[in-house]
Amino acid sequence: MASAHIDASLLTVFLTSTGFIALCSNQLNEAQEAATFGSTGAVPPQSMVTLLDDLLTSTQNYSEPSDLQDLTDLRDVLSGGVTKIDAYLAKHNP
């Protein structure tokens, strides 16, 4: 790796069509990016479902009063995303 630290402000976050969240540092060469963020890298892509499971587990263990409202807001955002995906699929897959 070129540096022991990666500037998080330069990270790019990708959501893949298969439901995985992937990162690109924009600071490493191609081989270093693959070794760090690739499918077999040190920090491989994570599925949205796994991230949601982690979120719900941590919220359950360390809940704050505002967590229920935050989760309600997240549910609404995700539901809106599902609506957009459904509309896209209906348009492109008649």
C-alpha positions, 0 to 999 in steps of 0.5 A: 500500500502506498500509505498506511492511511487512506483519506476517507474524504477521497473514497468512492462508494459503489452500490452494485446491482447485486446489492453489494457496497464496494469501495475505491480509495482513489489513492492506490494503484489497480493492484493495491485497490484489488488487494484492499477492496477487491472481492478477496481483499482486506476490506472486500465488498459487503452485501447490503443485507449483511450491513443491515444485519450489523446495523440492527444488531448494534442498534439492539445492543446499544439502542438510544431513544432516537434509534427507532425514528432513525430506523423508521426513516431508513425504512422509508428511504429503502422503501423508496429505493425499492419503488424506484427499482420496481419502476426501472424493471417495469420500464426495461423488462416489459 
